[in-house]
Amino acid sequence: MEKTILITGGAGFIGSHLVRLMVNRYPNYRIVNLDKLTYAGNLENLKDVEDKDNYTFVRGCITDEKFLTDLFSEFQIDGVIHLAAESHVDRSIEDPMSFINTNIVGTVNL
């Protein structure tokens, strides 16, 4: 593979469209889809690419710094497209710390 691109949040609505586009448009790139599979993620969105040779799904969380370090080492990531986020306003009122952890700490970890 020429390059390895990590896409975070790739099982979400926007992320799944990007993953599908990248997997099909760049067959010489390995596309690693990292998603925590919370309320917004759905692997059914990616059924049509799950068996492609240049696609890998990894379940994990961007707030786990050691996990990310190991992931970057294992896959030799060349670039990141970061779409993972907590985004539902109602949930931000109920649990603001999860938004801070994912949207700020997770981004810093990447």
CNS distance restraints for C-alpha pairs under 8 A (distance, minus, plus):
assign (resid   1 and name CA) (resid  28 and name CA) 5.08 0.50 0.50
assign (resid   1 and name CA) (resid  29 and name CA) 5.31 0.50 0.50
assign (resid   1 and name CA) (resid  30 and name CA) 6.07 0.50 0.50
assign (resid   1 and name CA) (resid  54 and name CA) 7.93 0.50 0.50
assign (resid   2 and name CA) (resid  28 and name CA) 5.70 0.50 0.50
assign (resid   2 and name CA) (resid  29 and name CA) 5.50 0.50 0.50
assign (resid   2 and name CA) (resid  30 and name CA) 7.74 0.50 0.50
assign (resid   3 and name CA) (resid  28 and name CA) 7.43 0.50 0.50
assign (resid   3 and name CA) (resid  29 and name CA) 4.97 0.50 0.50
assign (resid   3 and name CA) (resid  30 and name CA) 6.30 0.50 0.50
assign (resid   3 and name CA) (resid  77 and name CA) 7.63 0.50 0.50
assign (resid   3 and name CA) (resid  78 and name CA) 5.99 0.50 0.50
assign (resid   4 and name CA) (resid  29 and name CA) 5.68 0.50 0.50
assign (resid   4 and name CA) (resid  30 and name CA) 4.63 0.50 0.50
assign (resid   4 and name CA) (resid  31 and name CA) 5.99 0.50 0.50
assign (resid   4 and name CA) (resid  32 and name CA) 7.18 0.50 0.50
assign (resid   4 and name CA) (resid  75 and name CA) 7.14 0.50 0.50
assign (resid   4 and name CA) (resid  76 and name CA) 6.86 0.50 0.50
assign (resid   4 and name CA) (resid  77 and name CA) 5.10 0.50 0.50
assign (resid   4 and name CA) (resid  78 and name CA) 5.29 0.50 0.50
assign (resid   4 and name CA) (resid  79 and name CA) 6.78 0.50 0.50
assign (resid   5 and name CA) (resid  29 and name CA) 7.11 0.50 0.50
assign (resid   5 and name CA) (resid  30 and name CA) 6.25 0.50 0.50
assign (resid   5 and name CA) (resid  31 and name CA) 5.10 0.50 0.50
assign (resid   5 and name CA) (resid  32 and name CA) 6.09 0.50 0.50
assign (resid   5 and name CA) (resid  77 and name CA) 5.95 0.50 0.50
assign (resid   5 and name CA) (resid  78 and name CA) 5.88 0.50 0.50
assign (resid   5 and name CA) (resid  79 and name CA) 4.91 0.50 0.50
assign (resid   5 and name CA) (resid  80 and name CA) 5.72 0.50 0.50
assign (resid   5 and name CA) (resid  81 and name CA) 7.43 0.50 0.50
assign (resid   6 and name CA) (resid  31 and name CA) 6.09 0.50 0.50
assign (resid   6 and name CA) (resid  32 and name CA) 4.74 0.50 0.50
assign (resid   6 and name CA) (resid  33 and name CA) 6.03 0.50 0.50
assign (resid   6 and name CA) (resid  34 and name CA) 7.01 0.50 0.50
assign (resid   6 and name CA) (resid  77 and name CA) 6.46 0.50 0.50
assign (resid   6 and name CA) (resid  78 and name CA) 7.89 0.50 0.50
assign (resid   6 and name CA) (resid  79 and name CA) 6.23 0.50 0.50
assign (resid   6 and name CA) (resid  80 and name CA) 4.74 0.50 0.50
assign (resid   6 and name CA) (resid  81 and name CA) 6.24 0.50 0.50
assign (resid   6 and name CA) (resid  82 and name CA) 7.97 0.50 0.50
assign (resid   7 and name CA) (resid  15 and name CA) 7.55 0.50 0.50
assign (resid   7 and name CA) (resid  19 and name CA) 7.22 0.50 0.50
assign (resid   7 and name CA) (resid  31 and name CA) 7.17 0.50 0.50
assign (resid   7 and name CA) (resid  32 and name CA) 6.11 0.50 0.50
assign (resid   7 and name CA) (resid  33 and name CA) 4.99 0.50 0.50
assign (resid   7 and name CA) (resid  34 and name CA) 6.10 0.50 0.50
assign (resid   7 and name CA) (resid  80 and name CA) 5.88 0.50 0.50
assign (resid   7 and name CA) (resid  81 and name CA) 4.83 0.50 0.50
assign (resid   7 and name CA) (resid  82 and name CA) 5.88 0.50 0.50
assign (resid   7 and name CA) (resid  83 and name CA) 7.00 0.50 0.50
assign (resid   8 and name CA) (resid  15 and name CA) 7.61 0.50 0.50
assign (resid   8 and name CA) (resid  33 and name CA) 6.02 0.50 0.50
assign (resid   8 and name CA) (resid  34 and name CA) 4.74 0.50 0.50
assign (resid   8 and name CA) (resid  35 and name CA) 5.88 0.50 0.50
assign (resid   8 and name CA) (resid  80 and name CA) 7.66 0.50 0.50
assign (resid   8 and name CA) (resid  81 and name CA) 6.48 0.50 0.50
assign (resid   8 and name CA) (resid  82 and name CA) 4.96 0.50 0.50
assign (resid   8 and name CA) (resid  83 and name CA) 5.24 0.50 0.50
assign (resid   8 and name CA) (resid  84 and name CA) 5.01 0.50 0.50
assign (resid   9 and name CA) (resid  15 and name CA) 5.66 0.50 0.50
assign (resid   9 and name CA) (resid  33 and name CA) 7.26 0.50 0.50
assign (resid   9 and name CA) (resid  34 and name CA) 6.13 0.50 0.50
assign (resid   9 and name CA) (resid  35 and name CA) 4.83 0.50 0.50
assign (resid   9 and name CA) (resid  36 and name CA) 7.49 0.50 0.50
assign (resid   9 and name CA) (resid  41 and name CA) 7.36 0.50 0.50
assign (resid   9 and name CA) (resid  82 and name CA) 7.10 0.50 0.50
assign (resid   9 and name CA) (resid  83 and name CA) 4.95 0.50 0.50
assign (resid   9 and name CA) (resid  84 and name CA) 3.86 0.50 0.50
assign (resid   9 and name CA) (resid  85 and name CA) 7.13 0.50 0.50
assign (resid  10 and name CA) (resid  14 and name CA) 7.55 0.50 0.50
assign (resid  10 and name CA) (resid  15 and name CA) 3.94 0.50 0.50
assign (resid  10 and name CA) (resid  16 and name CA) 4.94 0.50 0.50
assign (resid  10 and name CA) (resid  18 and name CA) 7.37 0.50 0.50
assign (resid  10 and name CA) (resid  19 and name CA) 6.09 0.50 0.50
assign (resid  10 and name CA) (resid  33 and name CA) 5.31 0.50 0.50
assign (resid  10 and name CA) (resid  34 and name CA) 6.32 0.50 0.50
assign (resid  10 and name CA) (resid  35 and name CA) 6.02 0.50 0.50
assign (resid  10 and name CA) (resid  41 and name CA) 7.74 0.50 0.50
assign (resid  10 and name CA) (resid  83 and name CA) 7.12 0.50 0.50
assign (resid  10 and name CA) (resid  84 and name CA) 7.49 0.50 0.50
assign (resid  11 and name CA) (resid  15 and name CA) 5.77 0.50 0.50
assign (resid  11 and name CA) (resid  16 and name CA) 4.96 0.50 0.50
assign (resid  11 and name CA) (resid  33 and name CA) 7.56 0.50 0.50
assign (resid  11 and name CA) (resid  35 and name CA) 6.17 0.50 0.50
assign (resid  11 and name CA) (resid  37 and name CA) 7.03 0.50 0.50
assign (resid  11 and name CA) (resid  40 and name CA) 7.74 0.50 0.50
assign (resid  11 and name CA) (resid  41 and name CA) 4.62 0.50 0.50
assign (resid  11 and name CA) (resid  42 and name CA) 5.26 0.50 0.50
assign (resid  11 and name CA) (resid  43 and name CA) 5.60 0.50 0.50
assign (resid  11 and name CA) (resid  45 and name CA) 6.70 0.50 0.50
assign (resid  11 and name CA) (resid  46 and name CA) 7.21 0.50 0.50
assign (resid  12 and name CA) (resid  16 and name CA) 5.59 0.50 0.50
assign (resid  12 and name CA) (resid  40 and name CA) 5.49 0.50 0.50
assign (resid  12 and name CA) (resid  41 and name CA) 4.39 0.50 0.50
assign (resid  12 and name CA) (resid  42 and name CA) 6.28 0.50 0.50
assign (resid  12 and name CA) (resid  45 and name CA) 7.89 0.50 0.50
assign (resid  13 and name CA) (resid  17 and name CA) 6.75 0.50 0.50
assign (resid  13 and name CA) (resid  40 and name CA) 7.55 0.50 0.50
assign (resid  13 and name CA) (resid  41 and name CA) 7.50 0.50 0.50
assign (resid  13 and name CA) (resid  45 and name CA) 7.76 0.50 0.50
assign (resid  14 and name CA) (resid  18 and name CA) 6.43 0.50 0.50
assign (resid  15 and name CA) (resid  19 and name CA) 6.04 0.50 0.50
assign (resid  15 and name CA) (resid  83 and name CA) 6.45 0.50 0.50
assign (resid  16 and name CA) (resid  20 and name CA) 6.07 0.50 0.50
assign (resid  16 and name CA) (resid  45 and name CA) 6.15 0.50 0.50
assign (resid  16 and name CA) (resid  46 and name CA) 6.32 0.50 0.50
assign (resid  17 and name CA) (resid  21 and name CA) 6.16 0.50 0.50
assign (resid  18 and name CA) (resid  22 and name CA) 6.07 0.50 0.50
assign (resid  19 and name CA) (resid  23 and name CA) 5.99 0.50 0.50
assign (resid  19 and name CA) (resid  31 and name CA) 7.26 0.50 0.50
assign (resid  19 and name CA) (resid  33 and name CA) 7.24 0.50 0.50
assign (resid  20 and name CA) (resid  24 and name CA) 6.16 0.50 0.50
assign (resid  20 and name CA) (resid  46 and name CA) 7.04 0.50 0.50
assign (resid  20 and name CA) (resid  49 and name CA) 6.59 0.50 0.50
assign (resid  21 and name CA) (resid  25 and name CA) 5.79 0.50 0.50
assign (resid  22 and name CA) (resid  26 and name CA) 5.54 0.50 0.50
assign (resid  22 and name CA) (resid  27 and name CA) 7.97 0.50 0.50
assign (resid  22 and name CA) (resid  31 and name CA) 7.15 0.50 0.50
assign (resid  23 and name CA) (resid  27 and name CA) 5.99 0.50 0.50
assign (resid  23 and name CA) (resid  29 and name CA) 7.50 0.50 0.50
assign (resid  23 and name CA) (resid  30 and name CA) 7.65 0.50 0.50
assign (resid  23 and name CA) (resid  31 and name CA) 6.29 0.50 0.50
assign (resid  23 and name CA) (resid  49 and name CA) 7.27 0.50 0.50
assign (resid  23 and name CA) (resid  52 and name CA) 7.76 0.50 0.50
assign (resid  23 and name CA) (resid  54 and name CA) 6.54 0.50 0.50
assign (resid  23 and name CA) (resid  55 and name CA) 6.47 0.50 0.50
assign (resid  27 and name CA) (resid  54 and name CA) 6.30 0.50 0.50
assign (resid  28 and name CA) (resid  54 and name CA) 7.16 0.50 0.50
assign (resid  29 and name CA) (resid  54 and name CA) 6.38 0.50 0.50
assign (resid  30 and name CA) (resid  54 and name CA) 4.51 0.50 0.50
assign (resid  30 and name CA) (resid  55 and name CA) 5.95 0.50 0.50
assign (resid  30 and name CA) (resid  56 and name CA) 7.59 0.50 0.50
assign (resid  31 and name CA) (resid  54 and name CA) 5.99 0.50 0.50
assign (resid  31 and name CA) (resid  55 and name CA) 4.97 0.50 0.50
assign (resid  31 and name CA) (resid  56 and name CA) 6.28 0.50 0.50
assign (resid  32 and name CA) (resid  55 and name CA) 6.08 0.50 0.50
assign (resid  32 and name CA) (resid  56 and name CA) 4.82 0.50 0.50
assign (resid  32 and name CA) (resid  57 and name CA) 5.89 0.50 0.50
assign (resid  32 and name CA) (resid  58 and name CA) 7.09 0.50 0.50
assign (resid  33 and name CA) (resid  55 and name CA) 7.57 0.50 0.50
assign (resid  33 and name CA) (resid  56 and name CA) 6.10 0.50 0.50
assign (resid  33 and name CA) (resid  57 and name CA) 4.77 0.50 0.50
assign (resid  33 and name CA) (resid  58 and name CA) 6.00 0.50 0.50
assign (resid  34 and name CA) (resid  57 and name CA) 6.18 0.50 0.50
assign (resid  34 and name CA) (resid  58 and name CA) 4.90 0.50 0.50
assign (resid  34 and name CA) (resid  59 and name CA) 5.78 0.50 0.50
assign (resid  34 and name CA) (resid  60 and name CA) 6.31 0.50 0.50
assign (resid  34 and name CA) (resid  61 and name CA) 7.76 0.50 0.50
assign (resid  35 and name CA) (resid  41 and name CA) 7.15 0.50 0.50
assign (resid  35 and name CA) (resid  57 and name CA) 7.82 0.50 0.50
assign (resid  35 and name CA) (resid  58 and name CA) 6.61 0.50 0.50
assign (resid  35 and name CA) (resid  59 and name CA) 5.21 0.50 0.50
assign (resid  35 and name CA) (resid  60 and name CA) 5.83 0.50 0.50
assign (resid  35 and name CA) (resid  61 and name CA) 6.82 0.50 0.50
assign (resid  35 and name CA) (resid  84 and name CA) 7.22 0.50 0.50
assign (resid  36 and name CA) (resid  41 and name CA) 7.42 0.50 0.50
assign (resid  36 and name CA) (resid  59 and name CA) 5.35 0.50 0.50
assign (resid  36 and name CA) (resid  60 and name CA) 4.88 0.50 0.50
assign (resid  36 and name CA) (resid  61 and name CA) 5.31 0.50 0.50
assign (resid  37 and name CA) (resid  41 and name CA) 4.50 0.50 0.50
assign (resid  37 and name CA) (resid  42 and name CA) 6.49 0.50 0.50
assign (resid  37 and name CA) (resid  43 and name CA) 7.98 0.50 0.50
assign (resid  37 and name CA) (resid  59 and name CA) 7.09 0.50 0.50
assign (resid  42 and name CA) (resid  46 and name CA) 7.99 0.50 0.50
assign (resid  43 and name CA) (resid  47 and name CA) 6.80 0.50 0.50
assign (resid  46 and name CA) (resid  50 and name CA) 6.11 0.50 0.50
assign (resid  49 and name CA) (resid  55 and name CA) 7.05 0.50 0.50
assign (resid  50 and name CA) (resid  55 and name CA) 6.57 0.50 0.50
assign (resid  50 and name CA) (resid  56 and name CA) 7.49 0.50 0.50
assign (resid  50 and name CA) (resid  57 and name CA) 7.86 0.50 0.50
assign (resid  51 and name CA) (resid  55 and name CA) 7.31 0.50 0.50
assign (resid  60 and name CA) (resid  67 and name CA) 7.60 0.50 0.50
assign (resid  61 and name CA) (resid  67 and name CA) 7.75 0.50 0.50
assign (resid  61 and name CA) (resid 106 and name CA) 7.95 0.50 0.50
assign (resid  62 and name CA) (resid  67 and name CA) 7.90 0.50 0.50
assign (resid  62 and name CA) (resid  68 and name CA) 6.63 0.50 0.50
assign (resid  62 and name CA) (resid  84 and name CA) 7.98 0.50 0.50
assign (resid  62 and name CA) (resid 102 and name CA) 6.90 0.50 0.50
assign (resid  62 and name CA) (resid 106 and name CA) 4.72 0.50 0.50
assign (resid  62 and name CA) (resid 107 and name CA) 7.36 0.50 0.50
assign (resid  62 and name CA) (resid 109 and name CA) 6.82 0.50 0.50
assign (resid  62 and name CA) (resid 110 and name CA) 7.02 0.50 0.50
assign (resid  63 and name CA) (resid 101 and name CA) 6.49 0.50 0.50
assign (resid  63 and name CA) (resid 102 and name CA) 6.07 0.50 0.50
assign (resid  63 and name CA) (resid 105 and name CA) 6.13 0.50 0.50
assign (resid  63 and name CA) (resid 106 and name CA) 4.38 0.50 0.50
assign (resid  63 and name CA) (resid 109 and name CA) 6.70 0.50 0.50
assign (resid  64 and name CA) (resid  68 and name CA) 6.38 0.50 0.50
assign (resid  64 and name CA) (resid 106 and name CA) 7.68 0.50 0.50
assign (resid  64 and name CA) (resid 109 and name CA) 7.83 0.50 0.50
assign (resid  65 and name CA) (resid  69 and name CA) 6.21 0.50 0.50
assign (resid  65 and name CA) (resid 109 and name CA) 5.86 0.50 0.50
assign (resid  66 and name CA) (resid  70 and name CA) 6.18 0.50 0.50
assign (resid  67 and name CA) (resid  71 and name CA) 6.09 0.50 0.50
assign (resid  68 and name CA) (resid  72 and name CA) 6.04 0.50 0.50
assign (resid  68 and name CA) (resid 109 and name CA) 7.61 0.50 0.50
assign (resid  68 and name CA) (resid 110 and name CA) 7.31 0.50 0.50
assign (resid  69 and name CA) (resid  73 and name CA) 6.21 0.50 0.50
assign (resid  70 and name CA) (resid  74 and name CA) 5.98 0.50 0.50
assign (resid  71 and name CA) (resid  75 and name CA) 6.09 0.50 0.50
assign (resid  71 and name CA) (resid  76 and name CA) 7.98 0.50 0.50
assign (resid  72 and name CA) (resid  76 and name CA) 5.37 0.50 0.50
assign (resid  72 and name CA) (resid  77 and name CA) 5.31 0.50 0.50
assign (resid  73 and name CA) (resid  77 and name CA) 7.44 0.50 0.50
assign (resid  82 and name CA) (resid 107 and name CA) 7.89 0.50 0.50
assign (resid  84 and name CA) (resid 102 and name CA) 7.74 0.50 0.50
assign (resid  84 and name CA) (resid 103 and name CA) 7.73 0.50 0.50
assign (resid  85 and name CA) (resid  99 and name CA) 7.61 0.50 0.50
assign (resid  85 and name CA) (resid 102 and name CA) 6.06 0.50 0.50
assign (resid  85 and name CA) (resid 103 and name CA) 5.41 0.50 0.50
assign (resid  86 and name CA) (resid  92 and name CA) 7.95 0.50 0.50
assign (resid  86 and name CA) (resid  98 and name CA) 7.54 0.50 0.50
assign (resid  86 and name CA) (resid  99 and name CA) 5.43 0.50 0.50
assign (resid  86 and name CA) (resid 102 and name CA) 6.48 0.50 0.50
assign (resid  86 and name CA) (resid 103 and name CA) 6.46 0.50 0.50
assign (resid  87 and name CA) (resid  92 and name CA) 7.74 0.50 0.50
assign (resid  87 and name CA) (resid  99 and name CA) 7.79 0.50 0.50
assign (resid  88 and name CA) (resid  92 and name CA) 6.56 0.50 0.50
assign (resid  89 and name CA) (resid  93 and name CA) 6.68 0.50 0.50
assign (resid  90 and name CA) (resid  94 and name CA) 6.66 0.50 0.50
assign (resid  91 and name CA) (resid  95 and name CA) 5.86 0.50 0.50
assign (resid  91 and name CA) (resid  96 and name CA) 7.41 0.50 0.50
assign (resid  92 and name CA) (resid  96 and name CA) 4.62 0.50 0.50
assign (resid  92 and name CA) (resid  97 and name CA) 7.99 0.50 0.50
assign (resid  92 and name CA) (resid  98 and name CA) 7.73 0.50 0.50
assign (resid  92 and name CA) (resid  99 and name CA) 6.29 0.50 0.50
assign (resid  95 and name CA) (resid  99 and name CA) 7.27 0.50 0.50
assign (resid  96 and name CA) (resid 100 and name CA) 6.44 0.50 0.50
assign (resid  97 and name CA) (resid 101 and name CA) 6.02 0.50 0.50
assign (resid  98 and name CA) (resid 102 and name CA) 6.06 0.50 0.50
assign (resid  99 and name CA) (resid 103 and name CA) 5.55 0.50 0.50
assign (resid  99 and name CA) (resid 104 and name CA) 7.62 0.50 0.50
assign (resid 100 and name CA) (resid 104 and name CA) 5.26 0.50 0.50
assign (resid 100 and name CA) (resid 105 and name CA) 6.63 0.50 0.50
assign (resid 101 and name CA) (resid 105 and name CA) 4.81 0.50 0.50
assign (resid 101 and name CA) (resid 106 and name CA) 6.13 0.50 0.50
assign (resid 102 and name CA) (resid 106 and name CA) 4.72 0.50 0.50
assign (resid 102 and name CA) (resid 107 and name CA) 7.14 0.50 0.50
assign (resid 103 and name CA) (resid 107 and name CA) 6.00 0.50 0.50
assign (resid 104 and name CA) (resid 108 and name CA) 6.23 0.50 0.50
assign (resid 105 and name CA) (resid 109 and name CA) 6.13 0.50 0.50
assign (resid 106 and name CA) (resid 110 and name CA) 6.39 0.50 0.50
